[in-house]
Amino acid sequence: KGPSVARAPCAADHFAPAVGSQMSTPWACGKCTYWHEGVEAGKATCCICGAARGIDEGAPAAPAEVHRPPADTFPDSASAVAATAGGAAPSAPPPPSAEAQARSLPEVPAKCLWLTSEGLGHYRKAVELEAAGNSTEAAFHHRLAAGKLGEAVPLCPEGHPDRCSLREYVEGLSARAVYLDSLAGAAPTLPLEEYFEEVPLVMDLTSAPCPTDQNVSVLLARGGTSGESAALSEEGFQLVRALESLTDMKVYIDRMLVADGRKLQPVGDDELQAAIAGANSFAALQDALRQSSFVELDVDPNMGKFDLAMKFEQQGHTFEAAGRMVEAKDMYSRSLTLLQYVHKFDPMTKNAKIKEMIGKRIEELSTKVA
């Protein structure tokens, strides 16, 4: 008889009855030569081929070499069939490691690695901002991420699995940015997973170098940064500043002033550049604009007198905080004049509490103007 062979656990292990202590002696199947020992020695039928014990049963001595699988390994059905046929069960080759898979793929250019790394960095920043409820800046970073990953797509070699994954990122992040923009600053209610599922990339981004063939301003512009899209924050200002574009900076300044209820008067490029030349931070730019002579209040001619008075007073506080007391006093004086008119003639003062509140504002402003 040939050597006994290893086999996979089978149904017979669970359904074949034990035959008692007198039959627990190890035995070899007379049909397929499988060696039964231990718990299996008590089976009445062969665990491999199902033949009844006793059909040309081998001697109770163990064979010279018993091939048994490790305790935690179970061959598949094909291996069991091969064992039944008397042949050695073929061992499945181990799956290739992640490193081996990466080595077998087309090489990813350094520029593609850098763009992908930068894009994923903006994506992670957007996720943090969403969690903090800042949908406006989150949308900005989603757009930056989509722009950089979109540039990486054509650079990723054909046949590389990350090429399709990058496209999915671009589509999902672009759609997410549009959704966040539609919220007008409100916190998002739909989870990010509604737009796309994060896909792990195969390419190794641990050593992604910054490309040397283009300057930073070109790369930022291609990534979607502009004076129109940059966030009104320190980070957004530094991105626009890195563009080295006066046109983008003027657009950015216009957005800043609109948010502050002011506007830019007609001014030459040289004068504007001179005014903001020393501004190396968002706060410094705000201060430079407050002190400039070409920035004024953006007054709506249809605005009510009370609202206009409050706007003048607010601007007065801004000037006072900047140490510009002459301009502050002028704004307070304008606000005082309007409030005195409202206090005497506006129908809203028929409400005693409103009239009292306006009276107190008049007293406070009179002290500042004196």
Contacts in CASP RR format, 6 or more apart in sequence:
PFRMAT RR
TARGET T0000
AUTHOR 0000-0000-0000
METHOD contacts of the structure
MODEL  1
KGPSVARAPCAADHFAPAVGSQMSTPWACGKCTYWHEGVEAGKATCCICG
AARGIDEGAPAAPAEVHRPPADTFPDSASAVAATAGGAAPSAPPPPSAEA
QARSLPEVPAKCLWLTSEGLGHYRKAVELEAAGNSTEAAFHHRLAAGKLG
EAVPLCPEGHPDRCSLREYVEGLSARAVYLDSLAGAAPTLPLEEYFEEVP
LVMDLTSAPCPTDQNVSVLLARGGTSGESAALSEEGFQLVRALESLTDMK
VYIDRMLVADGRKLQPVGDDELQAAIAGANSFAALQDALRQSSFVELDVD
PNMGKFDLAMKFEQQGHTFEAAGRMVEAKDMYSRSLTLLQYVHKFDPMTK
NAKIKEMIGKRIEELSTKVA
1 28 0 8 1.000
1 30 0 8 1.000
1 33 0 8 1.000
1 58 0 8 1.000
2 33 0 8 1.000
2 63 0 8 1.000
3 33 0 8 1.000
3 63 0 8 1.000
3 64 0 8 1.000
3 65 0 8 1.000
3 66 0 8 1.000
3 67 0 8 1.000
4 28 0 8 1.000
4 33 0 8 1.000
4 34 0 8 1.000
4 35 0 8 1.000
4 63 0 8 1.000
4 66 0 8 1.000
4 67 0 8 1.000
5 32 0 8 1.000
5 33 0 8 1.000
5 34 0 8 1.000
5 48 0 8 1.000
5 67 0 8 1.000
5 83 0 8 1.000
5 86 0 8 1.000
5 87 0 8 1.000
5 88 0 8 1.000
5 89 0 8 1.000
6 67 0 8 1.000
6 68 0 8 1.000
6 69 0 8 1.000
6 75 0 8 1.000
6 83 0 8 1.000
6 89 0 8 1.000
7 34 0 8 1.000
7 47 0 8 1.000
7 48 0 8 1.000
7 75 0 8 1.000
7 80 0 8 1.000
7 83 0 8 1.000
7 84 0 8 1.000
8 69 0 8 1.000
8 74 0 8 1.000
8 75 0 8 1.000
8 76 0 8 1.000
8 77 0 8 1.000
8 79 0 8 1.000
8 80 0 8 1.000
9 74 0 8 1.000
10 47 0 8 1.000
10 48 0 8 1.000
10 80 0 8 1.000
12 43 0 8 1.000
12 45 0 8 1.000
12 46 0 8 1.000
12 47 0 8 1.000
12 50 0 8 1.000
13 40 0 8 1.000
13 43 0 8 1.000
13 47 0 8 1.000
16 43 0 8 1.000
16 44 0 8 1.000
16 45 0 8 1.000
16 47 0 8 1.000
17 44 0 8 1.000
18 42 0 8 1.000
18 43 0 8 1.000
18 44 0 8 1.000
19 42 0 8 1.000
19 43 0 8 1.000
19 44 0 8 1.000
19 53 0 8 1.000
20 42 0 8 1.000
23 41 0 8 1.000
23 42 0 8 1.000
23 44 0 8 1.000
23 53 0 8 1.000
24 38 0 8 1.000
24 41 0 8 1.000
24 42 0 8 1.000
25 41 0 8 1.000
25 60 0 8 1.000
26 35 0 8 1.000
26 36 0 8 1.000
26 37 0 8 1.000
26 38 0 8 1.000
26 41 0 8 1.000
26 60 0 8 1.000
26 62 0 8 1.000
27 35 0 8 1.000
27 36 0 8 1.000
27 41 0 8 1.000
27 53 0 8 1.000
27 54 0 8 1.000
27 57 0 8 1.000
27 58 0 8 1.000
27 60 0 8 1.000
28 34 0 8 1.000
28 35 0 8 1.000
28 36 0 8 1.000
28 57 0 8 1.000
28 58 0 8 1.000
28 59 0 8 1.000
28 63 0 8 1.000
29 36 0 8 1.000
29 46 0 8 1.000
29 48 0 8 1.000
29 49 0 8 1.000
29 50 0 8 1.000
29 51 0 8 1.000
29 53 0 8 1.000
29 55 0 8 1.000
29 57 0 8 1.000
30 46 0 8 1.000
30 51 0 8 1.000
30 54 0 8 1.000
30 55 0 8 1.000
30 56 0 8 1.000
30 57 0 8 1.000
30 58 0 8 1.000
31 46 0 8 1.000
31 49 0 8 1.000
31 50 0 8 1.000
31 51 0 8 1.000
31 55 0 8 1.000
31 56 0 8 1.000
32 46 0 8 1.000
32 48 0 8 1.000
32 49 0 8 1.000
32 51 0 8 1.000
32 83 0 8 1.000
32 84 0 8 1.000
32 86 0 8 1.000
33 86 0 8 1.000
34 46 0 8 1.000
34 47 0 8 1.000
34 48 0 8 1.000
34 49 0 8 1.000
34 83 0 8 1.000
35 62 0 8 1.000
35 63 0 8 1.000
35 66 0 8 1.000
36 42 0 8 1.000
36 43 0 8 1.000
36 46 0 8 1.000
36 47 0 8 1.000
37 62 0 8 1.000
37 66 0 8 1.000
40 47 0 8 1.000
43 53 0 8 1.000
44 52 0 8 1.000
44 53 0 8 1.000
45 51 0 8 1.000
45 52 0 8 1.000
45 53 0 8 1.000
46 52 0 8 1.000
46 53 0 8 1.000
48 80 0 8 1.000
48 83 0 8 1.000
48 84 0 8 1.000
49 84 0 8 1.000
67 88 0 8 1.000
69 75 0 8 1.000
75 83 0 8 1.000
75 89 0 8 1.000
76 92 0 8 1.000
78 90 0 8 1.000
79 89 0 8 1.000
79 90 0 8 1.000
80 89 0 8 1.000
82 88 0 8 1.000
82 89 0 8 1.000
82 90 0 8 1.000
83 89 0 8 1.000
96 104 0 8 1.000
98 202 0 8 1.000
101 202 0 8 1.000
102 202 0 8 1.000
102 203 0 8 1.000
102 204 0 8 1.000
105 157 0 8 1.000
105 159 0 8 1.000
105 160 0 8 1.000
105 161 0 8 1.000
105 202 0 8 1.000
106 157 0 8 1.000
106 158 0 8 1.000
106 159 0 8 1.000
106 160 0 8 1.000
107 157 0 8 1.000
108 155 0 8 1.000
108 156 0 8 1.000
108 157 0 8 1.000
108 160 0 8 1.000
108 162 0 8 1.000
108 203 0 8 1.000
109 155 0 8 1.000
110 208 0 8 1.000
110 209 0 8 1.000
110 211 0 8 1.000
111 155 0 8 1.000
111 211 0 8 1.000
111 213 0 8 1.000
112 152 0 8 1.000
112 155 0 8 1.000
112 156 0 8 1.000
112 203 0 8 1.000
113 203 0 8 1.000
113 204 0 8 1.000
113 205 0 8 1.000
113 207 0 8 1.000
113 208 0 8 1.000
113 209 0 8 1.000
114 208 0 8 1.000
114 209 0 8 1.000
114 210 0 8 1.000
114 211 0 8 1.000
115 148 0 8 1.000
115 149 0 8 1.000
115 150 0 8 1.000
115 151 0 8 1.000
115 152 0 8 1.000
115 155 0 8 1.000
116 148 0 8 1.000
116 149 0 8 1.000
116 152 0 8 1.000
116 162 0 8 1.000
116 166 0 8 1.000
116 201 0 8 1.000
116 203 0 8 1.000
116 205 0 8 1.000
116 208 0 8 1.000
117 205 0 8 1.000
117 208 0 8 1.000
118 148 0 8 1.000
119 144 0 8 1.000
119 145 0 8 1.000
119 147 0 8 1.000
119 148 0 8 1.000
119 149 0 8 1.000
119 152 0 8 1.000
120 145 0 8 1.000
120 149 0 8 1.000
120 205 0 8 1.000
121 145 0 8 1.000
122 141 0 8 1.000
122 142 0 8 1.000
122 144 0 8 1.000
122 145 0 8 1.000
122 148 0 8 1.000
123 141 0 8 1.000
123 142 0 8 1.000
123 145 0 8 1.000
123 169 0 8 1.000
123 173 0 8 1.000
125 141 0 8 1.000
126 138 0 8 1.000
126 139 0 8 1.000
126 140 0 8 1.000
126 141 0 8 1.000
126 142 0 8 1.000
126 145 0 8 1.000
126 173 0 8 1.000
126 176 0 8 1.000
127 138 0 8 1.000
127 192 0 8 1.000
129 135 0 8 1.000
129 137 0 8 1.000
129 138 0 8 1.000
129 141 0 8 1.000
130 138 0 8 1.000
130 180 0 8 1.000
130 188 0 8 1.000
130 192 0 8 1.000
133 187 0 8 1.000
133 188 0 8 1.000
135 180 0 8 1.000
135 183 0 8 1.000
135 185 0 8 1.000
135 186 0 8 1.000
135 187 0 8 1.000
135 188 0 8 1.000
136 180 0 8 1.000
136 181 0 8 1.000
136 185 0 8 1.000
136 231 0 8 1.000
137 231 0 8 1.000
137 233 0 8 1.000
137 235 0 8 1.000
138 180 0 8 1.000
138 188 0 8 1.000
139 176 0 8 1.000
139 177 0 8 1.000
139 178 0 8 1.000
139 180 0 8 1.000
139 181 0 8 1.000
140 177 0 8 1.000
140 229 0 8 1.000
140 230 0 8 1.000
140 231 0 8 1.000
140 236 0 8 1.000
142 173 0 8 1.000
142 174 0 8 1.000
142 176 0 8 1.000
142 177 0 8 1.000
142 180 0 8 1.000
143 173 0 8 1.000
143 174 0 8 1.000
143 177 0 8 1.000
143 224 0 8 1.000
143 229 0 8 1.000
144 223 0 8 1.000
144 224 0 8 1.000
144 225 0 8 1.000
145 169 0 8 1.000
145 173 0 8 1.000
146 169 0 8 1.000
146 170 0 8 1.000
146 172 0 8 1.000
146 173 0 8 1.000
146 174 0 8 1.000
146 177 0 8 1.000
147 170 0 8 1.000
147 222 0 8 1.000
147 223 0 8 1.000
147 224 0 8 1.000
148 222 0 8 1.000
148 223 0 8 1.000
149 166 0 8 1.000
149 169 0 8 1.000
149 170 0 8 1.000
149 173 0 8 1.000
150 166 0 8 1.000
150 167 0 8 1.000
150 170 0 8 1.000
151 222 0 8 1.000
151 223 0 8 1.000
152 166 0 8 1.000
153 163 0 8 1.000
153 166 0 8 1.000
153 167 0 8 1.000
153 170 0 8 1.000
156 162 0 8 1.000
156 163 0 8 1.000
156 166 0 8 1.000
156 203 0 8 1.000
157 163 0 8 1.000
160 202 0 8 1.000
160 203 0 8 1.000
161 202 0 8 1.000
162 201 0 8 1.000
162 202 0 8 1.000
162 203 0 8 1.000
165 199 0 8 1.000
165 201 0 8 1.000
166 201 0 8 1.000
168 196 0 8 1.000
168 197 0 8 1.000
168 199 0 8 1.000
169 196 0 8 1.000
169 199 0 8 1.000
171 196 0 8 1.000
172 195 0 8 1.000
172 196 0 8 1.000
173 195 0 8 1.000
173 196 0 8 1.000
175 195 0 8 1.000
175 196 0 8 1.000
176 192 0 8 1.000
176 195 0 8 1.000
176 196 0 8 1.000
179 188 0 8 1.000
179 190 0 8 1.000
179 195 0 8 1.000
180 188 0 8 1.000
211 219 0 8 1.000
216 242 0 8 1.000
217 242 0 8 1.000
217 243 0 8 1.000
217 244 0 8 1.000
217 245 0 8 1.000
220 239 0 8 1.000
220 242 0 8 1.000
220 243 0 8 1.000
221 243 0 8 1.000
221 245 0 8 1.000
225 239 0 8 1.000
225 240 0 8 1.000
225 242 0 8 1.000
225 243 0 8 1.000
226 240 0 8 1.000
226 243 0 8 1.000
226 248 0 8 1.000
226 251 0 8 1.000
227 240 0 8 1.000
227 243 0 8 1.000
227 248 0 8 1.000
227 249 0 8 1.000
227 251 0 8 1.000
227 252 0 8 1.000
227 255 0 8 1.000
228 248 0 8 1.000
228 251 0 8 1.000
228 252 0 8 1.000
228 255 0 8 1.000
230 236 0 8 1.000
230 237 0 8 1.000
230 239 0 8 1.000
230 240 0 8 1.000
230 252 0 8 1.000
232 255 0 8 1.000
232 256 0 8 1.000
232 259 0 8 1.000
232 282 0 8 1.000
233 282 0 8 1.000
234 281 0 8 1.000
234 282 0 8 1.000
234 283 0 8 1.000
236 282 0 8 1.000
237 252 0 8 1.000
237 281 0 8 1.000
237 282 0 8 1.000
237 285 0 8 1.000
238 282 0 8 1.000
240 248 0 8 1.000
240 249 0 8 1.000
240 252 0 8 1.000
241 249 0 8 1.000
241 280 0 8 1.000
243 249 0 8 1.000
246 269 0 8 1.000
246 272 0 8 1.000
246 273 0 8 1.000
249 276 0 8 1.000
250 264 0 8 1.000
250 272 0 8 1.000
253 264 0 8 1.000
253 272 0 8 1.000
253 276 0 8 1.000
253 285 0 8 1.000
253 289 0 8 1.000
254 263 0 8 1.000
254 264 0 8 1.000
256 285 0 8 1.000
256 286 0 8 1.000
256 289 0 8 1.000
257 263 0 8 1.000
257 264 0 8 1.000
257 289 0 8 1.000
257 295 0 8 1.000
257 298 0 8 1.000
258 298 0 8 1.000
260 318 0 8 1.000
261 297 0 8 1.000
261 298 0 8 1.000
261 311 0 8 1.000
262 289 0 8 1.000
262 295 0 8 1.000
262 296 0 8 1.000
262 297 0 8 1.000
262 298 0 8 1.000
262 315 0 8 1.000
263 295 0 8 1.000
263 296 0 8 1.000
263 297 0 8 1.000
263 298 0 8 1.000
264 294 0 8 1.000
264 295 0 8 1.000
265 294 0 8 1.000
265 295 0 8 1.000
265 296 0 8 1.000
266 294 0 8 1.000
267 294 0 8 1.000
271 294 0 8 1.000
272 294 0 8 1.000
275 288 0 8 1.000
275 289 0 8 1.000
275 292 0 8 1.000
275 294 0 8 1.000
276 285 0 8 1.000
276 288 0 8 1.000
276 289 0 8 1.000
278 284 0 8 1.000
278 288 0 8 1.000
279 285 0 8 1.000
279 287 0 8 1.000
279 288 0 8 1.000
287 322 0 8 1.000
289 295 0 8 1.000
290 318 0 8 1.000
290 319 0 8 1.000
290 322 0 8 1.000
290 324 0 8 1.000
291 322 0 8 1.000
291 324 0 8 1.000
297 311 0 8 1.000
297 312 0 8 1.000
297 315 0 8 1.000
299 308 0 8 1.000
299 311 0 8 1.000
303 311 0 8 1.000
305 338 0 8 1.000
305 341 0 8 1.000
305 342 0 8 1.000
305 346 0 8 1.000
306 338 0 8 1.000
306 339 0 8 1.000
306 342 0 8 1.000
306 346 0 8 1.000
306 348 0 8 1.000
306 358 0 8 1.000
308 338 0 8 1.000
309 334 0 8 1.000
309 335 0 8 1.000
309 336 0 8 1.000
309 338 0 8 1.000
309 339 0 8 1.000
309 342 0 8 1.000
310 335 0 8 1.000
312 331 0 8 1.000
312 332 0 8 1.000
312 334 0 8 1.000
312 335 0 8 1.000
312 338 0 8 1.000
313 331 0 8 1.000
313 332 0 8 1.000
313 335 0 8 1.000
313 361 0 8 1.000
313 365 0 8 1.000
315 331 0 8 1.000
316 327 0 8 1.000
316 328 0 8 1.000
316 331 0 8 1.000
316 332 0 8 1.000
316 335 0 8 1.000
317 328 0 8 1.000
318 328 0 8 1.000
319 325 0 8 1.000
319 327 0 8 1.000
319 328 0 8 1.000
319 331 0 8 1.000
320 328 0 8 1.000
328 368 0 8 1.000
329 368 0 8 1.000
329 369 0 8 1.000
332 365 0 8 1.000
332 368 0 8 1.000
332 369 0 8 1.000
333 369 0 8 1.000
335 365 0 8 1.000
336 362 0 8 1.000
336 365 0 8 1.000
336 366 0 8 1.000
336 369 0 8 1.000
339 358 0 8 1.000
339 359 0 8 1.000
339 361 0 8 1.000
339 362 0 8 1.000
339 365 0 8 1.000
340 362 0 8 1.000
342 348 0 8 1.000
342 349 0 8 1.000
342 358 0 8 1.000
343 349 0 8 1.000
343 355 0 8 1.000
343 358 0 8 1.000
343 359 0 8 1.000
343 362 0 8 1.000
348 354 0 8 1.000
349 355 0 8 1.000
349 358 0 8 1.000
END
